[in-house]
Amino acid sequence: MGYPRLGGEGGKGGDVWVVAHTKMTLKQLRDKYPQKRFVAGAGANSRVSALKGSKGKDCEIPAPVGISVKDENGKIIGELNKEEDRILVAEGGLGGKLLTNFLPLKGQKRIIHLDLKLTADVGLVGFPNAGKSSLLSRVSHAKPAIADYAFTTLKPQLGKIMYSDYKQISVADLPGLIEGAHMNKGMGHKFLKHIERTRHLLFVVDISGFQLSSQTHYRTAFETIILLTKELELYKEELQTKPALLAVNKMDLPGARDKFQDLMNQLQNPKDFLHLFERSMIPERTMAFQHIIPVSAVTGEGIEELKNCIRKSLDEHADQGNDAYRKKQLLNLQTSSEPPSKHAVTIPEGVELKSTNSGIDRNTIWT
């Protein structure tokens, strides 16, 4: 409440925030707050000894990194991508003041949904039984369930590739997709959403091809790649802009070398073979792979080369991202029409401007 006689203002209500913590899991959050109800503190009334009432205590909801916060209509309020990221989900009401006739206003009340998407450097993409779990166990210390049947992986598995210089790269084994995953067939959307957060895609295909069951079509390795590309395109077209690598698995099988040569010929000239597909199966654009590596998760063939290619691809794109950022900053400086002596310019960390007698030489930058 405000204090009408002396014009005092009541304190604003506390806010409710969702805050990212790396050690928090959704299960811990559910167990700790089974009621799933969060209330911030009320603001203090205005009084003679304190005409300006103090603000109510904020309420913080701890959540894992990688959370998307949505309202009850499914609209995204925000995302938590790193430690200590925070999103305001409910704002406290104004304290009583002249504008409100010294009566406090109600704060926001809303229902939110927390949707966790796996965050990883590389996401393994493939049909069931392509050998993704075996490959993950080869390149990392992860111990996923492995068996000789489809859909062994029922939830995403995360592993880390360890390099001799202590560099670490996280790899997510995502459960196998099936044709129609973009329409949520199988558990399509539940699996595809995790791909959105991975920086690079690693397609894993069986050199012998794939057949889900006796009632479904047999697909060659090339057809598998085309269909996976189409599923990604139909779910979210931007996924095709992610850097991608291709691991051709099970090279220890008889006849694998000849099949690999055929596959390389098809990938180098994809338009010559697209007439073999139904029109609805052909993606708008075929995937351009940074590296194509033949591997065997059983014998270990090509595993070291694959690990090196993954690191090389990530490093190259990190450098390109830094270069693009520097060029953008330089362009902003060069095209600025305001005199630098009158306006402060925010310079990114690691960039130095050379001072001259006449002001700032904006064409000289050291990094």
Disulfide bonds with the S-S distance in Angstrom:
none
